[in-house]
Amino acid sequence: MCRVSYSIERKAKAIEIFNTHHPLLSQSLSDPVSVAIMLQREGVITGQVLASVESASPSVPNQREVLLAAMREVIQNKYSLLQTFASVLCKFTGNLGAVIQRDYDRYLNDDKKLIKVMIRDDDSMSTDASSTESTPPRVPTVEIAIPQCMSDEFTSIQTSYGRMLYNIRKIIKKEPPPLDDVREYLCCCRSSLEPKLSLCSNITEILRAVEKECSLINVRLLQSLVEEFDIKEAEKLITEYKGILKEFCRTVKISLCLNEKFEALGGSPSLQCETVTYVFDWEPDEHMLQDIKQIISKTSGKLVKIKYIKKGNSIIVTCSFPHSLTGALIMKLNENLELLMKNGLMKLTVGYCTIWKKQKVQEIHSAFTTVGFVFITNHGIRRPLVDEAFSVAKKFFELPHESKKKYSRTSTSGNNGYIEMEQEDIDPTKPGDLKEAFNICSPTECVYPDDEVSDFKPVMTEILGTSRTLALKILEVMGHALKLQDPQFFVKNHQNLSNTTIPSYTTARVLYYPPLPSPAAVKPGQLRCGEHVDYGSITLLFQDPSGGLQVKQSNGSYIDVPYKSDAVLVNLGALMQNWTSDTYIASPHRVLNPINDTLWNSSRQSMAIFIHPDNDSLIECIDGSNKYPPVTAYEDSYRRLFVTYEKYDKTNETQS
């Protein structure tokens, strides 16, 4: 009964904290949809709740109330999720999130996993870590709390760490530096601390905030602070502790560190978006803690701190990092991926995305050497964003013909703009395709239908941006799968994906296949999309459930491509097949006409992101065989597009 009562009391307190801040939340939460998206990714709310928040658009107050009502219910079921909610809020409304975190820490932080140890009440780090004797010690002592540990070795280092923090706190409190100077310095070091520091009214609270940013093996922020304000006694304590830590890391095997807590006491749990997970093919008894410390420090640029180490089939190291540094961390890890692989990396995950996975590399390589198509899940592109792109595209395609004609692609528009029904001969041996399209090749030069569909440009810009990021990851995986001397080779030839000012034929293309009046209206051999091979490096394809896409196998038969709502279909282009000397295959594919009356009277939608190298990239066979003559990416793409649009461009020129 005591446990039940304890839980009920804590739930009630969590709801009380939430209700206290509800009035301000209902007024100041300016982007409830973005907050809801992160909460859903963090597992706090369901996809159904996210959809409810999104559907309450365009009224922001309505979106807020739907989200806050759902959060109240979530907290009633599991009070600890209030802490996650506060952490998410810190990414959008810093001060309010920090206030809720402060209240949670004050009333609800659980200290059941802490133990009390006695330490000497002086500034020396050179004596034994703790005293367990029943007789009173000969020198003054003080009791401190440390995490409960599974091994004596870890208890010892945790006690040394706790004693260092206690004594540094005591030294700084004797003669504290000016609070405003400390705040300003810490905010310059770590901008994410600003909301928490604004709530600190004295040096003790500031030091607590700094300590929560440190860990058992990472005291850089605290060290930086005492060095900046020239606190010599504290510097000495840190130096002595780092000596103890160095010996600990050198002599302690990973097996003694499994499931132990490296983070600071009282720190808020890291969000998934602030978590990086390394999986190494290591045996815990064969490696020391310093092995992990060194490889992670070297490959992350010291941007992460270790939270804990677990053992599954391999060693799993979970670290945290500031959310604002996500882009920098991914770049650093990509630069050092080869080194990680040499050290037994099996899988690397940053935030919500898997950056590298050994099994995934093998699966992609196998698919690209046989059929040239592969489904990829956990790709980081939200399905609601894809659905929104389909929705705004459909608004455009359902406009009157004359309205759409204003945005027509021309021979001088740089492959941007609207394509009419039957104007493309993807398969030149057949009549024109039964589809419409809108191309976005140069986002800055494309003329968007802003007057007719105001949200067309922002939605397409967002999905093209996320697709470019995904494409870079796939290109890097391909470099590793092909065992290129430089795994970044393909990435380096696709700089346009990270810098849109670099010219290329990379194109986002929304496609619309209108309902067809009857089979009799279709010309002999005419299809929604004739058989063809894509042109460039890779294609990312998003589909609706209508079906119709078929891939041609090496034996000449076709197979239907299923619809998978959570996956992106990735296929190779002809340029990549040439580039890899036919190691990778670009398979022909087509879109059939509807197979029954129901589908015949319905539309079909898809969206393809065609990834091309930078225009000036020289495409030469990577095996040095010269199987295909060298050509620039620009020359290759221009030639293929000229053939596709020759008749269309001549028709437009004649009409104009």
Solvent accessible surface area in square Angstrom, and as a share of the most:
residue,aa,sasa,rsa
1,M,192,0.86
2,C,114,0.68
3,R,208,0.76
4,V,84,0.48
5,S,51,0.33
6,Y,77,0.29
7,S,42,0.27
8,I,107,0.54
9,E,111,0.50
10,R,23,0.09
11,K,67,0.29
12,A,60,0.47
13,K,52,0.22
14,A,0,0.00
15,I,27,0.14
16,E,93,0.42
17,I,8,0.04
18,F,0,0.00
19,N,66,0.34
20,T,90,0.52
21,H,22,0.10
22,H,37,0.16
23,P,76,0.48
24,L,95,0.48
25,L,0,0.00
26,S,28,0.18
27,Q,131,0.58
28,S,46,0.29
29,L,1,0.01
30,S,85,0.55
31,D,63,0.32
32,P,1,0.01
33,V,34,0.20
34,S,35,0.23
35,V,1,0.00
36,A,0,0.00
37,I,25,0.13
38,M,20,0.09
39,L,0,0.00
40,Q,62,0.28
41,R,82,0.30
42,E,31,0.14
43,G,60,0.58
44,V,9,0.05
45,I,9,0.05
46,T,84,0.49
47,G,38,0.37
48,Q,148,0.66
49,V,35,0.20
50,L,8,0.04
51,A,53,0.41
52,S,48,0.31
53,V,0,0.00
54,E,46,0.21
55,S,90,0.58
56,A,22,0.17
57,S,60,0.39
58,P,127,0.80
59,S,37,0.24
60,V,52,0.30
61,P,79,0.50
62,N,84,0.43
63,Q,11,0.05
64,R,34,0.12
65,E,78,0.35
66,V,52,0.30
67,L,0,0.00
68,L,0,0.00
69,A,57,0.44
70,A,16,0.13
71,M,0,0.00
72,R,73,0.27
73,E,110,0.49
74,V,24,0.14
75,I,0,0.00
76,Q,91,0.40
77,N,109,0.56
78,K,116,0.49
79,Y,42,0.16
80,S,40,0.26
81,L,35,0.17
82,L,0,0.00
83,Q,14,0.06
84,T,24,0.14
85,F,0,0.00
86,A,0,0.00
87,S,6,0.04
88,V,0,0.00
89,L,0,0.00
90,C,31,0.19
91,K,63,0.27
92,F,76,0.32
93,T,28,0.16
94,G,19,0.19
95,N,91,0.47
96,L,14,0.07
97,G,0,0.00
98,A,2,0.02
99,V,27,0.15
100,I,0,0.00
101,Q,12,0.05
102,R,89,0.33
103,D,15,0.08
104,Y,9,0.03
105,D,36,0.19
106,R,143,0.52
107,Y,107,0.41
108,L,3,0.02
109,N,56,0.29
110,D,76,0.39
111,D,98,0.51
112,K,132,0.56
113,K,162,0.69
114,L,55,0.27
115,I,56,0.28
116,K,124,0.53
117,V,18,0.10
118,M,67,0.30
119,I,4,0.02
120,R,82,0.30
121,D,50,0.26
122,D,41,0.21
123,D,47,0.24
124,S,37,0.24
125,M,4,0.02
126,S,99,0.64
127,T,49,0.28
128,D,122,0.63
129,A,17,0.13
130,S,43,0.28
131,S,44,0.28
132,T,129,0.75
133,E,132,0.59
134,S,119,0.77
135,T,87,0.51
136,P,114,0.72
137,P,61,0.38
138,R,248,0.91
139,V,56,0.32
140,P,99,0.62
141,T,41,0.24
142,V,38,0.22
143,E,97,0.43
144,I,21,0.11
145,A,29,0.23
146,I,2,0.01
147,P,9,0.06
148,Q,117,0.52
149,C,24,0.14
150,M,146,0.65
151,S,20,0.13
152,D,124,0.64
153,E,72,0.32
154,F,1,0.00
155,T,34,0.20
156,S,52,0.33
157,I,4,0.02
158,Q,6,0.03
159,T,0,0.00
160,S,6,0.04
161,Y,11,0.04
162,G,13,0.13
163,R,2,0.01
164,M,0,0.00
165,L,17,0.08
166,Y,43,0.16
167,N,0,0.00
168,I,3,0.01
169,R,36,0.13
170,K,58,0.25
171,I,12,0.06
172,I,3,0.02
173,K,97,0.41
174,K,141,0.60
175,E,151,0.68
176,P,67,0.42
177,P,20,0.12
178,P,84,0.53
179,L,52,0.26
180,D,102,0.53
181,D,67,0.35
182,V,1,0.00
183,R,56,0.20
184,E,116,0.52
185,Y,47,0.18
186,L,0,0.00
187,C,29,0.17
188,C,107,0.64
189,C,59,0.35
190,R,67,0.24
191,S,78,0.50
192,S,60,0.39
193,L,2,0.01
194,E,98,0.44
195,P,24,0.15
196,K,67,0.28
197,L,1,0.00
198,S,66,0.43
199,L,52,0.26
200,C,12,0.07
201,S,81,0.52
202,N,62,0.32
203,I,16,0.08
204,T,39,0.23
205,E,72,0.32
206,I,0,0.00
207,L,2,0.01
208,R,115,0.42
209,A,11,0.08
210,V,0,0.00
211,E,15,0.07
212,K,67,0.28
213,E,33,0.15
214,C,1,0.01
215,S,0,0.00
216,L,1,0.00
217,I,17,0.09
218,N,20,0.10
219,V,6,0.04
220,R,102,0.37
221,L,10,0.05
222,L,3,0.01
223,Q,43,0.19
224,S,33,0.21
225,L,4,0.02
226,V,0,0.00
227,E,89,0.40
228,E,97,0.43
229,F,51,0.21
230,D,87,0.45
231,I,26,0.13
232,K,133,0.56
233,E,102,0.46
234,A,0,0.00
235,E,45,0.20
236,K,130,0.55
237,L,3,0.02
238,I,1,0.01
239,T,92,0.53
240,E,57,0.26
241,Y,0,0.00
242,K,85,0.36
243,G,43,0.41
244,I,60,0.30
245,L,11,0.05
246,K,151,0.64
247,E,85,0.38
248,F,18,0.07
249,C,4,0.03
250,R,122,0.45
251,T,66,0.39
252,V,10,0.06
253,K,82,0.35
254,I,0,0.00
255,S,39,0.25
256,L,70,0.35
257,C,0,0.00
258,L,32,0.16
259,N,85,0.44
260,E,6,0.03
261,K,90,0.38
262,F,0,0.00
263,E,30,0.14
264,A,5,0.03
265,L,68,0.34
266,G,34,0.33
267,G,29,0.28
268,S,32,0.20
269,P,69,0.43
270,S,30,0.19
271,L,4,0.02
272,Q,82,0.37
273,C,7,0.04
274,E,26,0.12
275,T,18,0.11
276,V,0,0.00
277,T,33,0.19
278,Y,0,0.00
279,V,26,0.15
280,F,0,0.00
281,D,91,0.47
282,W,24,0.09
283,E,92,0.41
284,P,11,0.07
285,D,87,0.45
286,E,125,0.56
287,H,48,0.21
288,M,61,0.27
289,L,0,0.00
290,Q,54,0.24
291,D,45,0.23
292,I,0,0.00
293,K,67,0.29
294,Q,105,0.47
295,I,13,0.07
296,I,7,0.03
297,S,35,0.22
298,K,132,0.56
299,T,0,0.00
300,S,0,0.00
301,G,33,0.32
302,K,118,0.50
303,L,48,0.24
304,V,12,0.07
305,K,34,0.14
306,I,7,0.04
307,K,20,0.09
308,Y,77,0.29
309,I,0,0.00
310,K,84,0.36
311,K,92,0.39
312,G,38,0.36
313,N,159,0.82
314,S,11,0.07
315,I,0,0.00
316,I,44,0.22
317,V,0,0.00
318,T,9,0.05
319,C,0,0.00
320,S,6,0.04
321,F,9,0.04
322,P,30,0.19
323,H,62,0.28
324,S,84,0.54
325,L,64,0.32
326,T,38,0.22
327,G,45,0.44
328,A,51,0.40
329,L,0,0.00
330,I,38,0.19
331,M,129,0.58
332,K,71,0.30
333,L,0,0.00
334,N,32,0.16
335,E,114,0.51
336,N,29,0.15
337,L,2,0.01
338,E,70,0.31
339,L,58,0.29
340,L,0,0.00
341,M,55,0.25
342,K,156,0.66
343,N,51,0.26
344,G,23,0.22
345,L,5,0.02
346,M,62,0.28
347,K,67,0.29
348,L,0,0.00
349,T,28,0.16
350,V,4,0.03
351,G,7,0.07
352,Y,53,0.20
353,C,26,0.16
354,T,24,0.14
355,I,9,0.05
356,W,10,0.04
357,K,63,0.27
358,K,90,0.38
359,Q,101,0.45
360,K,44,0.19
361,V,14,0.08
362,Q,107,0.48
363,E,91,0.41
364,I,3,0.02
365,H,55,0.24
366,S,64,0.41
367,A,17,0.13
368,F,0,0.00
369,T,46,0.27
370,T,89,0.52
371,V,56,0.32
372,G,0,0.00
373,F,18,0.08
374,V,24,0.14
375,F,51,0.21
376,I,12,0.06
377,T,56,0.33
378,N,111,0.57
379,H,24,0.11
380,G,31,0.30
381,I,9,0.04
382,R,45,0.16
383,R,53,0.19
384,P,48,0.30
385,L,3,0.02
386,V,3,0.02
387,D,69,0.36
388,E,78,0.35
389,A,0,0.00
390,F,15,0.06
391,S,55,0.35
392,V,2,0.01
393,A,1,0.00
394,K,71,0.30
395,K,103,0.44
396,F,0,0.00
397,F,5,0.02
398,E,110,0.49
399,L,37,0.18
400,P,92,0.58
401,H,87,0.39
402,E,126,0.57
403,S,27,0.17
404,K,13,0.06
405,K,62,0.26
406,K,134,0.57
407,Y,23,0.09
408,S,24,0.16
409,R,18,0.06
410,T,52,0.30
411,S,61,0.39
412,T,125,0.73
413,S,35,0.23
414,G,40,0.38
415,N,11,0.06
416,N,6,0.03
417,G,4,0.04
418,Y,2,0.01
419,I,3,0.01
420,E,23,0.10
421,M,61,0.27
422,E,63,0.28
423,Q,42,0.18
424,E,4,0.02
425,D,28,0.15
426,I,28,0.14
427,D,21,0.11
428,P,99,0.62
429,T,111,0.64
430,K,86,0.36
431,P,40,0.25
432,G,7,0.07
433,D,3,0.02
434,L,9,0.05
435,K,7,0.03
436,E,13,0.06
437,A,0,0.00
438,F,0,0.00
439,N,2,0.01
440,I,4,0.02
441,C,14,0.08
442,S,29,0.19
443,P,33,0.21
444,T,125,0.73
445,E,122,0.55
446,C,11,0.06
447,V,101,0.58
448,Y,18,0.07
449,P,0,0.00
450,D,69,0.36
451,D,134,0.70
452,E,55,0.24
453,V,5,0.03
454,S,89,0.57
455,D,47,0.24
456,F,0,0.00
457,K,87,0.37
458,P,77,0.49
459,V,10,0.06
460,M,3,0.01
461,T,73,0.42
462,E,83,0.37
463,I,0,0.00
464,L,8,0.04
465,G,34,0.33
466,T,45,0.26
467,S,0,0.00
468,R,16,0.06
469,T,71,0.41
470,L,9,0.05
471,A,0,0.00
472,L,39,0.19
473,K,25,0.11
474,I,5,0.03
475,L,0,0.00
476,E,9,0.04
477,V,9,0.05
478,M,0,0.00
479,G,0,0.00
480,H,15,0.07
481,A,12,0.09
482,L,30,0.15
483,K,178,0.75
484,L,35,0.17
485,Q,189,0.84
486,D,51,0.26
487,P,16,0.10
488,Q,37,0.17
489,F,65,0.27
490,F,0,0.00
491,V,26,0.15
492,K,114,0.49
493,N,26,0.13
494,H,0,0.00
495,Q,70,0.31
496,N,1,0.01
497,L,9,0.04
498,S,83,0.53
499,N,68,0.35
500,T,73,0.42
501,T,113,0.65
502,I,51,0.26
503,P,87,0.55
504,S,22,0.14
505,Y,32,0.12
506,T,1,0.01
507,T,5,0.03
508,A,3,0.03
509,R,18,0.07
510,V,3,0.02
511,L,12,0.06
512,Y,13,0.05
513,Y,5,0.02
514,P,20,0.13
515,P,64,0.40
516,L,7,0.04
517,P,106,0.67
518,S,41,0.26
519,P,92,0.58
520,A,99,0.77
521,A,61,0.48
522,V,28,0.16
523,K,103,0.44
524,P,126,0.79
525,G,40,0.38
526,Q,5,0.02
527,L,35,0.17
528,R,9,0.03
529,C,9,0.05
530,G,2,0.02
531,E,55,0.25
532,H,37,0.16
533,V,44,0.25
534,D,8,0.04
535,Y,47,0.18
536,G,4,0.04
537,S,0,0.00
538,I,2,0.01
539,T,5,0.03
540,L,0,0.00
541,L,23,0.11
542,F,3,0.01
543,Q,12,0.05
544,D,22,0.11
545,P,96,0.60
546,S,31,0.20
547,G,25,0.24
548,G,28,0.27
549,L,5,0.03
550,Q,21,0.09
551,V,4,0.02
552,K,62,0.26
553,Q,62,0.27
554,S,127,0.82
555,N,120,0.62
556,G,37,0.36
557,S,49,0.31
558,Y,54,0.21
559,I,75,0.38
560,D,105,0.54
561,V,17,0.10
562,P,75,0.47
563,Y,79,0.30
564,K,92,0.39
565,S,56,0.36
566,D,91,0.47
567,A,8,0.06
568,V,0,0.00
569,L,4,0.02
570,V,0,0.00
571,N,3,0.01
572,L,1,0.01
573,G,1,0.01
574,A,16,0.12
575,L,2,0.01
576,M,0,0.00
577,Q,42,0.19
578,N,35,0.18
579,W,0,0.00
580,T,2,0.01
581,S,14,0.09
582,D,40,0.21
583,T,62,0.36
584,Y,0,0.00
585,I,49,0.25
586,A,8,0.06
587,S,7,0.04
588,P,38,0.24
589,H,13,0.06
590,R,56,0.21
591,V,8,0.05
592,L,42,0.21
593,N,26,0.13
594,P,17,0.11
595,I,143,0.73
596,N,72,0.37
597,D,118,0.61
598,T,110,0.64
599,L,57,0.28
600,W,26,0.09
601,N,100,0.51
602,S,41,0.26
603,S,24,0.15
604,R,4,0.01
605,Q,17,0.08
606,S,3,0.02
607,M,0,0.00
608,A,3,0.03
609,I,0,0.00
610,F,43,0.18
611,I,0,0.00
612,H,9,0.04
613,P,0,0.00
614,D,7,0.04
615,N,31,0.16
616,D,124,0.64
617,S,10,0.06
618,L,91,0.45
619,I,7,0.03
620,E,85,0.38
621,C,12,0.07
622,I,50,0.25
623,D,92,0.48
624,G,67,0.65
625,S,62,0.40
626,N,102,0.52
627,K,114,0.48
628,Y,64,0.24
629,P,102,0.64
630,P,67,0.42
631,V,42,0.24
632,T,39,0.23
633,A,1,0.01
634,Y,96,0.37
635,E,92,0.41
636,D,4,0.02
637,S,1,0.01
638,Y,110,0.42
639,R,129,0.47
640,R,48,0.17
641,L,23,0.11
642,F,104,0.43
643,V,94,0.54
644,T,12,0.07
645,Y,5,0.02
646,E,65,0.29
647,K,117,0.49
648,Y,1,0.00
649,D,20,0.10
650,K,119,0.50
651,T,46,0.27
652,N,25,0.13
653,E,102,0.46
654,T,118,0.68
655,Q,125,0.55
656,S,124,0.80
